[in-house]
Amino acid sequence: MHQEKKNIAILGSTGSIGTQALDVIRRNPDFFSVEVLTAQSNADLLILQAIEFLPNAVVIGNGACYANVKEALKPYPVKVFSGQESLSQIVEMGEIDLVLNALVGYSGLLPTLKAVRAGKHVALANKETLVVAGELVMKLAKDHRVIILPVDSEHSAIFQCLAGESLKNVEKIILTASGGPFWGKKYEQLKTATKESALNHPKWKMGNKVTIDSASLMNKGLEVIEAKWLFDLSPSQIEVIVHPQSAIHSIVQFVDGSMKAQMGPADMRGPIHYAFSFPGRIVSDFPRFDFTTCQQFTFEPPDTELFRNLGLAYEALNRGGNMPCILNAANEIAVQAFLEDRISFLGMPQLIEKCMESVSFIPKPTYEDYVQTNQETRAKAIEFLLLPVNGIGWNAQS
């Protein structure tokens, strides 16, 4: 199948997904070119990327870095913009064929909405977009005939397994989880878990936020919510199973009992490559999976009592409305606090649950409601962080 060359905008090009996406493009210059690069504050790396790939434009989110980037790129035919408004507007450029949203957290929502409204297909690595406003985003995508291509390895796996299948024949999907660095640990060990140990993921190379979410199983909880909207499923059709080898990326079970699983190395460049290549497949030179080095696959149910975040995510999904938005905002504050040694590992789900109980519930939220909910939840979470609490508490030293 002949592939037209695609012009790609990479939002968050200096992060883990962004740098791996650029490696995919670097290896496939006949198929992909860089149209836009954006970064928040890593001006030095953004400059190096812009010099190598010569995009039409770059955006540096932090205005304090603008002059530095502008000066460094003066000899090159690259337009330089700054600020959050530019980030949202840049995705509307007519030359863009595909937008890779590799931003972290809630900040990814507005650029996704702007890209969809501009008729751009979106390769989505920012799961919070669908966690916060999945119903709104998917309806908009349908209205504008835009394809949302999942980049998470688990959702990419489901997407690939469903190729040529009817959704009405899906009985359930099974999202696999590596278990993260703390799988198999006991309660007493998690009470004193440090950020250094939480960031030491056994399988995947990811940014700090996603790695902490993986350690707490919140990452899998967010993926459950994302899967509901991507594949139009009920919560009861989405199962999670721990598969420490991370070889099977996810599974679809059909109404006749048969199953499809997608496999491959634990390398995010694979799903990025697939999203960029869709609807075809392009030859890659990435390492292949070697069965002789992984002779045993194991599977266990997740421990939602010890890793409460996964249970909280299901609860938010079942309640619906703006509850997943509350969950996400509280988690972003909790993870940042944990990385700054202001909350214990087991204090994170306590903080999230307290926000879910306290922030105003809206059954049918608008976009403006999501914005308000996000702000209200963050303010509540910061307020709760300052309170003394019995038991494990917010404080890492308690």
C-alpha positions as a Markdown table, in Angstrom:
| # | Residue | x | y | z |
|---|---|---|---|---|
| 1 | Met | 0.0 | 0.0 | 0.0 |
| 2 | His | 1.4 | 3.4 | -1.0 |
| 3 | Gln | 1.9 | 5.8 | 1.8 |
| 4 | Glu | 1.6 | 9.5 | 1.3 |
| 5 | Lys | 4.2 | 11.5 | 3.2 |
| 6 | Lys | 2.7 | 12.9 | 6.4 |
| 7 | Asn | 3.4 | 16.2 | 8.0 |
| 8 | Ile | 3.4 | 15.7 | 11.8 |
| 9 | Ala | 3.0 | 18.1 | 14.7 |
| 10 | Ile | 4.5 | 16.8 | 17.9 |
| 11 | Leu | 3.1 | 18.5 | 21.1 |
| 12 | Gly | 5.6 | 17.8 | 23.9 |
| 13 | Ser | 8.6 | 16.9 | 21.6 |
| 14 | Thr | 11.2 | 17.0 | 24.4 |
| 15 | Gly | 9.4 | 14.5 | 26.6 |
| 16 | Ser | 9.7 | 10.7 | 26.6 |
| 17 | Ile | 7.1 | 10.1 | 23.9 |
| 18 | Gly | 8.1 | 13.1 | 21.9 |
| 19 | Thr | 11.8 | 12.1 | 21.6 |
| 20 | Gln | 10.8 | 8.5 | 20.7 |
| 21 | Ala | 8.4 | 9.9 | 18.1 |
| 22 | Leu | 11.2 | 11.9 | 16.6 |
| 23 | Asp | 13.3 | 8.7 | 16.4 |
| 24 | Val | 10.5 | 7.1 | 14.4 |
| 25 | Ile | 10.6 | 10.0 | 12.0 |
| 26 | Arg | 14.4 | 10.1 | 11.8 |
| 27 | Arg | 14.3 | 6.4 | 10.7 |
| 28 | Asn | 11.5 | 7.0 | 8.1 |
| 29 | Pro | 12.3 | 10.3 | 6.4 |
| 30 | Asp | 10.5 | 9.2 | 3.2 |
| 31 | Phe | 7.2 | 8.7 | 5.0 |
| 32 | Phe | 7.1 | 11.4 | 7.7 |
| 33 | Ser | 8.3 | 15.0 | 8.2 |
| 34 | Val | 8.1 | 17.3 | 11.2 |
| 35 | Glu | 5.8 | 20.3 | 10.7 |
| 36 | Val | 5.6 | 21.6 | 14.3 |
| 37 | Leu | 7.5 | 21.0 | 17.6 |
| 38 | Thr | 6.4 | 22.2 | 21.0 |
| 39 | Ala | 8.0 | 22.1 | 24.5 |
| 40 | Gln | 7.1 | 23.8 | 27.8 |
| 41 | Ser | 10.5 | 24.7 | 29.2 |
| 42 | Asn | 13.3 | 22.5 | 27.7 |
| 43 | Ala | 14.5 | 25.2 | 25.3 |
| 44 | Asp | 17.9 | 23.7 | 24.8 |
| 45 | Leu | 16.6 | 20.3 | 23.5 |
| 46 | Leu | 13.8 | 22.0 | 21.5 |
| 47 | Ile | 16.5 | 24.1 | 19.7 |
| 48 | Leu | 18.5 | 21.0 | 18.9 |
| 49 | Gln | 15.4 | 19.2 | 17.6 |
| 50 | Ala | 14.4 | 22.2 | 15.4 |
| 51 | Ile | 17.9 | 22.4 | 13.9 |
| 52 | Glu | 17.8 | 18.7 | 13.0 |
| 53 | Phe | 14.3 | 18.5 | 11.7 |
| 54 | Leu | 13.7 | 22.0 | 10.5 |
| 55 | Pro | 9.9 | 22.2 | 11.2 |
| 56 | Asn | 7.8 | 25.0 | 9.9 |
| 57 | Ala | 7.3 | 26.3 | 13.4 |
| 58 | Val | 8.1 | 25.7 | 17.1 |
| 59 | Val | 6.3 | 26.7 | 20.2 |
| 60 | Ile | 8.0 | 27.2 | 23.6 |
| 61 | Gly | 5.3 | 27.3 | 26.3 |
| 62 | Asn | 7.4 | 29.2 | 28.8 |
| 63 | Gly | 7.6 | 32.8 | 27.6 |
| 64 | Ala | 10.8 | 33.4 | 29.6 |
| 65 | Cys | 12.6 | 31.0 | 27.1 |
| 66 | Tyr | 11.2 | 32.7 | 24.0 |
| 67 | Ala | 14.1 | 35.1 | 23.3 |
| 68 | Asn | 16.7 | 32.3 | 23.7 |
| 69 | Val | 14.9 | 30.0 | 21.2 |
| 70 | Lys | 14.2 | 32.8 | 18.8 |
| 71 | Glu | 17.9 | 33.9 | 18.8 |
| 72 | Ala | 19.2 | 30.4 | 18.4 |
| 73 | Leu | 16.9 | 29.6 | 15.5 |
| 74 | Lys | 17.4 | 32.9 | 13.7 |
| 75 | Pro | 19.7 | 31.3 | 11.0 |
| 76 | Tyr | 17.0 | 28.7 | 10.2 |
| 77 | Pro | 13.7 | 28.9 | 8.3 |
| 78 | Val | 11.7 | 28.1 | 11.5 |
| 79 | Lys | 9.0 | 30.3 | 13.0 |
| 80 | Val | 9.1 | 30.7 | 16.7 |
| 81 | Phe | 6.1 | 31.2 | 19.0 |
| 82 | Ser | 5.5 | 31.1 | 22.7 |
| 83 | Gly | 2.7 | 30.7 | 25.3 |
| 84 | Gln | -0.2 | 28.4 | 25.9 |
| 85 | Glu | -2.4 | 30.2 | 23.4 |
| 86 | Ser | 0.1 | 29.6 | 20.6 |
| 87 | Leu | 0.3 | 25.9 | 21.6 |
| 88 | Ser | -3.5 | 25.5 | 21.1 |
| 89 | Gln | -3.6 | 27.6 | 17.9 |
| 90 | Ile | -0.6 | 25.9 | 16.2 |
| 91 | Val | -2.4 | 22.6 | 15.7 |
| 92 | Glu | -4.8 | 24.4 | 13.3 |
| 93 | Met | -2.1 | 25.0 | 10.7 |
| 94 | Gly | -3.3 | 23.8 | 7.3 |
| 95 | Glu | -0.1 | 21.9 | 6.5 |
| 96 | Ile | -0.5 | 19.5 | 9.4 |
| 97 | Asp | -1.7 | 16.0 | 8.6 |
| 98 | Leu | -1.4 | 14.4 | 12.0 |
| 99 | Val | -1.1 | 15.8 | 15.5 |
| 100 | Leu | 0.8 | 13.7 | 18.1 |
| 101 | Asn | -0.4 | 14.9 | 21.5 |
| 102 | Ala | 2.4 | 13.8 | 23.9 |
| 103 | Leu | 1.7 | 16.5 | 26.5 |
| 104 | Val | 1.4 | 15.5 | 30.2 |
| 105 | Gly | -1.8 | 15.8 | 32.2 |
| 106 | Tyr | -4.8 | 18.1 | 31.8 |
| 107 | Ser | -2.8 | 20.6 | 29.6 |
| 108 | Gly | -3.4 | 18.2 | 26.7 |
| 109 | Leu | -7.2 | 18.6 | 26.6 |
| 110 | Leu | -7.5 | 22.0 | 24.8 |
| 111 | Pro | -5.0 | 21.3 | 22.0 |
| 112 | Thr | -6.8 | 18.0 | 21.3 |
| 113 | Leu | -10.1 | 19.8 | 21.0 |
| 114 | Lys | -8.5 | 22.5 | 18.8 |
| 115 | Ala | -6.9 | 19.9 | 16.5 |
| 116 | Val | -10.2 | 17.9 | 16.2 |
| 117 | Arg | -12.2 | 21.0 | 15.4 |
| 118 | Ala | -9.6 | 21.8 | 12.7 |
| 119 | Gly | -10.2 | 18.4 | 11.2 |
| 120 | Lys | -6.8 | 17.0 | 12.1 |
| 121 | His | -6.4 | 13.3 | 12.9 |
| 122 | Val | -4.9 | 12.9 | 16.4 |
| 123 | Ala | -2.3 | 10.4 | 17.6 |
| 124 | Leu | -3.2 | 10.5 | 21.3 |
| 125 | Ala | -0.5 | 9.8 | 24.0 |
| 126 | Asn | -2.2 | 12.2 | 26.4 |
| 127 | Lys | -4.6 | 9.9 | 28.1 |
| 128 | Glu | -5.9 | 12.7 | 30.4 |
| 129 | Thr | -7.7 | 14.2 | 27.3 |
| 130 | Leu | -10.2 | 11.3 | 27.3 |
| 131 | Val | -10.2 | 10.8 | 31.1 |
| 132 | Val | -11.3 | 14.3 | 31.7 |
| 133 | Ala | -13.6 | 14.9 | 28.7 |
| 134 | Gly | -13.9 | 11.6 | 26.8 |
| 135 | Glu | -17.6 | 11.9 | 25.8 |
| 136 | Leu | -17.1 | 15.5 | 24.6 |
| 137 | Val | -13.9 | 14.6 | 22.6 |
| 138 | Met | -15.2 | 11.5 | 20.9 |
| 139 | Lys | -18.5 | 13.2 | 19.9 |
| 140 | Leu | -16.5 | 16.1 | 18.4 |
| 141 | Ala | -14.2 | 13.6 | 16.6 |
| 142 | Lys | -17.2 | 11.9 | 15.1 |
| 143 | Asp | -18.8 | 15.2 | 14.0 |
| 144 | His | -15.6 | 16.3 | 12.3 |
| 145 | Arg | -14.7 | 12.8 | 10.9 |
| 146 | Val | -11.5 | 12.7 | 12.7 |
| 147 | Ile | -9.7 | 9.5 | 13.8 |
| 148 | Ile | -8.3 | 9.4 | 17.3 |
| 149 | Leu | -5.4 | 7.0 | 17.1 |
| 150 | Pro | -4.3 | 5.6 | 20.5 |
| 151 | Val | -0.6 | 5.7 | 21.3 |
| 152 | Asp | -0.6 | 4.0 | 24.7 |
| 153 | Ser | 0.7 | 0.5 | 24.1 |
| 154 | Glu | -2.4 | -1.0 | 25.7 |
| 155 | His | -4.9 | 0.9 | 23.6 |
| 156 | Ser | -2.8 | 0.6 | 20.5 |
| 157 | Ala | -3.0 | -3.2 | 21.1 |
| 158 | Ile | -6.8 | -3.1 | 21.4 |
| 159 | Phe | -7.1 | -0.9 | 18.3 |
| 160 | Gln | -5.0 | -3.3 | 16.3 |
| 161 | Cys | -6.9 | -6.4 | 17.6 |
| 162 | Leu | -10.2 | -4.7 | 16.5 |
| 163 | Ala | -9.0 | -4.1 | 12.9 |
| 164 | Gly | -11.7 | -5.7 | 10.7 |
| 165 | Glu | -13.9 | -6.6 | 13.7 |
| 166 | Ser | -17.3 | -5.2 | 14.7 |
| 167 | Leu | -17.5 | -3.7 | 18.2 |
| 168 | Lys | -20.8 | -5.4 | 18.8 |
| 169 | Asn | -18.9 | -8.7 | 18.8 |
| 170 | Val | -16.6 | -7.6 | 21.7 |
| 171 | Glu | -17.4 | -9.3 | 25.0 |
| 172 | Lys | -14.7 | -7.6 | 26.9 |
| 173 | Ile | -11.2 | -6.2 | 26.6 |
| 174 | Ile | -8.3 | -7.0 | 28.9 |
| 175 | Leu | -5.7 | -4.3 | 29.6 |
| 176 | Thr | -2.4 | -5.7 | 30.8 |
| 177 | Ala | -0.4 | -4.0 | 33.5 |
| 178 | Ser | 3.3 | -4.5 | 34.2 |
| 179 | Gly | 2.5 | -4.0 | 37.9 |
| 180 | Gly | 5.3 | -1.4 | 38.1 |
| 181 | Pro | 8.2 | -1.4 | 40.5 |
| 182 | Phe | 6.1 | -2.2 | 43.6 |
| 183 | Trp | 4.2 | -5.3 | 42.4 |
| 184 | Gly | 4.4 | -8.0 | 45.0 |
| 185 | Lys | 5.4 | -5.6 | 47.8 |
| 186 | Lys | 3.5 | -5.6 | 51.1 |
| 187 | Tyr | 1.6 | -2.8 | 52.9 |
| 188 | Glu | 4.5 | -2.1 | 55.3 |
| 189 | Gln | 6.9 | -1.7 | 52.4 |
| 190 | Leu | 4.6 | 0.7 | 50.5 |
| 191 | Lys | 4.2 | 2.9 | 53.6 |
| 192 | Thr | 7.9 | 3.9 | 53.3 |
| 193 | Ala | 8.2 | 3.7 | 49.5 |
| 194 | Thr | 10.4 | 6.5 | 48.2 |
| 195 | Lys | 10.1 | 8.4 | 44.9 |
| 196 | Glu | 13.5 | 7.0 | 43.8 |
| 197 | Ser | 12.2 | 3.4 | 44.1 |
| 198 | Ala | 8.9 | 4.4 | 42.5 |
| 199 | Leu | 10.7 | 5.9 | 39.5 |
| 200 | Asn | 12.7 | 2.7 | 38.9 |
| 201 | His | 10.3 | 1.0 | 36.4 |
| 202 | Pro | 11.3 | -2.6 | 35.5 |
| 203 | Lys | 10.1 | -2.5 | 31.9 |
| 204 | Trp | 9.2 | 0.9 | 30.4 |
| 205 | Lys | 11.1 | 4.1 | 30.0 |
| 206 | Met | 8.6 | 6.9 | 30.7 |
| 207 | Gly | 8.5 | 10.4 | 32.2 |
| 208 | Asn | 8.2 | 11.0 | 35.9 |
| 209 | Lys | 4.4 | 11.5 | 36.1 |
| 210 | Val | 3.5 | 8.4 | 34.1 |
| 211 | Thr | 6.1 | 6.3 | 36.0 |
| 212 | Ile | 4.7 | 7.3 | 39.4 |
| 213 | Asp | 1.1 | 6.6 | 38.0 |
| 214 | Ser | 2.4 | 3.2 | 36.9 |
| 215 | Ala | 3.8 | 2.4 | 40.4 |
| 216 | Ser | 0.4 | 3.3 | 42.0 |
| 217 | Leu | -1.7 | 1.6 | 39.2 |
| 218 | Met | -3.4 | 5.0 | 38.6 |
| 219 | Asn | -1.9 | 4.7 | 35.1 |
| 220 | Lys | -4.0 | 1.6 | 34.5 |
| 221 | Gly | -7.0 | 3.3 | 36.1 |
| 222 | Leu | -6.7 | 6.2 | 33.7 |
| 223 | Glu | -6.4 | 3.7 | 30.8 |
| 224 | Val | -9.6 | 2.0 | 31.9 |
| 225 | Ile | -11.4 | 5.3 | 31.6 |
| 226 | Glu | -9.7 | 6.1 | 28.3 |
| 227 | Ala | -10.7 | 2.7 | 26.9 |
| 228 | Lys | -14.3 | 3.2 | 27.7 |
| 229 | Trp | -14.4 | 6.2 | 25.4 |
| 230 | Leu | -12.0 | 5.0 | 22.7 |
| 231 | Phe | -13.9 | 1.7 | 22.2 |
| 232 | Asp | -17.4 | 2.6 | 23.3 |
| 233 | Leu | -17.5 | 0.0 | 26.1 |
| 234 | Ser | -19.2 | -0.2 | 29.5 |
| 235 | Pro | -17.0 | -0.4 | 32.6 |
| 236 | Ser | -18.0 | -4.0 | 33.1 |
| 237 | Gln | -16.4 | -4.8 | 29.7 |
| 238 | Ile | -13.0 | -3.6 | 30.7 |
| 239 | Glu | -10.8 | -5.9 | 32.8 |
| 240 | Val | -7.2 | -5.4 | 34.1 |
| 241 | Ile | -4.7 | -8.1 | 34.6 |
| 242 | Val | -1.1 | -7.9 | 35.8 |
| 243 | His | 1.4 | -9.3 | 33.3 |
| 244 | Pro | 4.9 | -8.5 | 34.6 |
| 245 | Gln | 6.7 | -9.6 | 31.4 |
| 246 | Ser | 5.0 | -6.8 | 29.4 |
| 247 | Ala | 5.0 | -8.9 | 26.2 |
| 248 | Ile | 1.3 | -9.1 | 25.7 |
| 249 | His | 0.2 | -5.5 | 25.5 |
| 250 | Ser | -3.6 | -6.2 | 25.7 |
| 251 | Ile | -6.3 | -8.7 | 24.7 |
| 252 | Val | -9.8 | -8.6 | 23.1 |
| 253 | Gln | -12.2 | -11.4 | 24.0 |
| 254 | Phe | -15.1 | -11.8 | 21.5 |
| 255 | Val | -18.7 | -13.1 | 22.1 |
| 256 | Asp | -17.8 | -16.5 | 20.8 |
| 257 | Gly | -15.1 | -16.9 | 23.4 |
| 258 | Ser | -12.1 | -16.5 | 21.1 |
| 259 | Met | -9.4 | -14.0 | 21.9 |
| 260 | Lys | -6.9 | -11.8 | 20.1 |
| 261 | Ala | -3.8 | -10.5 | 21.8 |
| 262 | Gln | -1.2 | -8.1 | 20.4 |
| 263 | Met | 2.4 | -8.7 | 21.3 |
| 264 | Gly | 5.8 | -7.0 | 20.9 |
| 265 | Pro | 8.8 | -5.7 | 22.7 |
| 266 | Ala | 8.3 | -3.2 | 25.5 |
| 267 | Asp | 9.2 | -0.3 | 23.2 |
| 268 | Met | 6.9 | 2.8 | 22.8 |
| 269 | Arg | 8.3 | 3.4 | 19.3 |
| 270 | Gly | 6.2 | 0.5 | 18.1 |
| 271 | Pro | 2.8 | 2.0 | 18.9 |
| 272 | Ile | 4.0 | 5.4 | 17.8 |
| 273 | His | 5.2 | 3.9 | 14.4 |
| 274 | Tyr | 1.8 | 2.2 | 14.0 |
| 275 | Ala | -0.2 | 5.4 | 14.7 |
| 276 | Phe | 2.0 | 7.4 | 12.3 |
| 277 | Ser | 1.6 | 4.7 | 9.6 |
| 278 | Phe | -2.1 | 4.0 | 9.9 |
| 279 | Pro | -4.1 | 2.8 | 8.0 |
| 280 | Gly | -1.1 | 1.0 | 6.5 |
| 281 | Arg | 2.0 | -0.6 | 8.0 |
| 282 | Ile | 5.6 | 0.5 | 7.2 |
| 283 | Val | 8.6 | -1.6 | 7.7 |
| 284 | Ser | 10.6 | -0.8 | 10.9 |
| 285 | Asp | 14.1 | -1.7 | 12.0 |
| 286 | Phe | 13.2 | -1.9 | 15.7 |
| 287 | Pro | 14.3 | -4.9 | 17.7 |
| 288 | Arg | 11.9 | -7.9 | 17.3 |
| 289 | Phe | 10.4 | -9.9 | 20.2 |
| 290 | Asp | 12.5 | -13.0 | 21.1 |
| 291 | Phe | 10.5 | -15.8 | 22.6 |
| 292 | Thr | 13.7 | -17.6 | 23.7 |
| 293 | Thr | 14.4 | -14.8 | 26.2 |
| 294 | Cys | 10.9 | -14.8 | 27.7 |
| 295 | Gln | 9.9 | -18.4 | 28.2 |
| 296 | Gln | 7.2 | -17.8 | 30.8 |
| 297 | Phe | 4.1 | -15.5 | 30.7 |
| 298 | Thr | 2.4 | -15.0 | 34.1 |
| 299 | Phe | -0.9 | -13.3 | 34.9 |
| 300 | Glu | -2.4 | -12.2 | 38.2 |
| 301 | Pro | -5.4 | -10.1 | 39.3 |
| 302 | Pro | -4.6 | -6.6 | 40.4 |
| 303 | Asp | -4.6 | -5.9 | 44.2 |
| 304 | Thr | -7.1 | -3.0 | 44.3 |
| 305 | Glu | -7.0 | -2.9 | 48.1 |
| 306 | Leu | -3.3 | -2.2 | 48.3 |
| 307 | Phe | -3.2 | -0.2 | 45.1 |
| 308 | Arg | -6.4 | 1.7 | 45.7 |
| 309 | Asn | -6.0 | 4.1 | 42.8 |
| 310 | Leu | -7.3 | 1.5 | 40.3 |
| 311 | Gly | -10.4 | 1.0 | 42.3 |
| 312 | Leu | -10.9 | 4.7 | 42.6 |
| 313 | Ala | -10.7 | 5.0 | 38.8 |
| 314 | Tyr | -13.4 | 2.4 | 38.3 |
| 315 | Glu | -15.5 | 4.2 | 40.9 |
| 316 | Ala | -15.1 | 7.5 | 39.0 |
| 317 | Leu | -15.9 | 5.9 | 35.7 |
| 318 | Asn | -19.1 | 4.3 | 37.1 |
| 319 | Arg | -20.3 | 7.6 | 38.6 |
| 320 | Gly | -19.6 | 9.4 | 35.4 |
| 321 | Gly | -20.1 | 13.1 | 34.9 |
| 322 | Asn | -17.2 | 15.2 | 36.0 |
| 323 | Met | -15.9 | 12.6 | 38.5 |
| 324 | Pro | -13.1 | 11.3 | 36.3 |
| 325 | Cys | -12.0 | 15.0 | 35.9 |
| 326 | Ile | -11.9 | 15.3 | 39.7 |
| 327 | Leu | -9.9 | 12.0 | 39.9 |
| 328 | Asn | -7.4 | 13.2 | 37.3 |
| 329 | Ala | -6.9 | 16.7 | 38.8 |
| 330 | Ala | -6.5 | 15.3 | 42.3 |
| 331 | Asn | -4.0 | 12.7 | 41.1 |
| 332 | Glu | -1.9 | 15.3 | 39.3 |
| 333 | Ile | -1.6 | 17.3 | 42.5 |
| 334 | Ala | -0.9 | 14.1 | 44.5 |
| 335 | Val | 1.9 | 12.9 | 42.1 |
| 336 | Gln | 3.6 | 16.3 | 42.2 |
| 337 | Ala | 3.4 | 16.3 | 46.0 |
| 338 | Phe | 4.9 | 12.8 | 46.1 |
| 339 | Leu | 7.7 | 13.9 | 43.8 |
| 340 | Glu | 8.4 | 16.8 | 46.1 |
| 341 | Asp | 8.4 | 14.6 | 49.2 |
| 342 | Arg | 5.2 | 16.3 | 50.6 |
| 343 | Ile | 3.0 | 13.2 | 50.6 |
| 344 | Ser | 3.6 | 9.5 | 51.2 |
| 345 | Phe | 3.0 | 6.9 | 48.5 |
| 346 | Leu | -0.1 | 5.5 | 50.3 |
| 347 | Gly | -1.2 | 9.1 | 51.0 |
| 348 | Met | -1.8 | 9.7 | 47.3 |
| 349 | Pro | -5.1 | 7.6 | 47.1 |
| 350 | Gln | -6.2 | 9.1 | 50.4 |
| 351 | Leu | -5.9 | 12.6 | 48.9 |
| 352 | Ile | -7.7 | 11.6 | 45.7 |
| 353 | Glu | -10.6 | 10.0 | 47.5 |
| 354 | Lys | -11.0 | 13.0 | 49.8 |
| 355 | Cys | -11.3 | 15.2 | 46.7 |
| 356 | Met | -13.8 | 12.8 | 45.1 |
| 357 | Glu | -15.9 | 13.2 | 48.2 |
| 358 | Ser | -15.6 | 17.0 | 48.5 |
| 359 | Val | -15.6 | 18.6 | 45.0 |
| 360 | Ser | -19.0 | 19.5 | 43.4 |
| 361 | Phe | -20.4 | 16.6 | 41.3 |
| 362 | Ile | -21.9 | 17.5 | 37.9 |
| 363 | Pro | -23.8 | 14.7 | 36.1 |
| 364 | Lys | -23.7 | 16.3 | 32.6 |
| 365 | Pro | -20.7 | 18.6 | 32.4 |
| 366 | Thr | -19.9 | 21.1 | 29.6 |
| 367 | Tyr | -16.4 | 22.0 | 28.6 |
| 368 | Glu | -16.6 | 25.1 | 30.9 |
| 369 | Asp | -17.7 | 22.7 | 33.8 |
| 370 | Tyr | -14.5 | 20.6 | 33.2 |
| 371 | Val | -12.4 | 23.7 | 33.4 |
| 372 | Gln | -14.1 | 24.8 | 36.6 |
| 373 | Thr | -13.9 | 21.3 | 38.1 |
| 374 | Asn | -10.2 | 21.0 | 37.3 |
| 375 | Gln | -9.5 | 24.4 | 39.1 |
| 376 | Glu | -11.7 | 23.6 | 42.1 |
| 377 | Thr | -10.2 | 20.1 | 42.6 |
| 378 | Arg | -6.6 | 21.4 | 42.4 |
| 379 | Ala | -7.4 | 24.1 | 45.0 |
| 380 | Lys | -9.1 | 21.5 | 47.3 |
| 381 | Ala | -6.2 | 19.1 | 46.9 |
| 382 | Ile | -3.6 | 21.8 | 47.8 |
| 383 | Glu | -5.8 | 22.8 | 50.8 |
| 384 | Phe | -6.0 | 19.2 | 52.0 |
| 385 | Leu | -2.2 | 18.8 | 51.7 |
| 386 | Leu | -1.8 | 21.4 | 54.4 |
| 387 | Leu | -4.1 | 19.5 | 56.9 |
| 388 | Pro | -2.8 | 17.1 | 59.5 |
| 389 | Val | -4.3 | 13.7 | 59.0 |
| 390 | Asn | -4.5 | 10.6 | 61.1 |
| 391 | Gly | -3.0 | 7.3 | 59.9 |
| 392 | Ile | -0.6 | 7.4 | 56.9 |
| 393 | Gly | -1.4 | 11.0 | 56.2 |
| 394 | Trp | -0.3 | 13.3 | 53.4 |
| 395 | Asn | 3.1 | 14.0 | 54.9 |
| 396 | Ala | 5.8 | 11.7 | 53.7 |
| 397 | Gln | 7.4 | 11.6 | 57.2 |
| 398 | Ser | 4.2 | 10.7 | 59.1 |
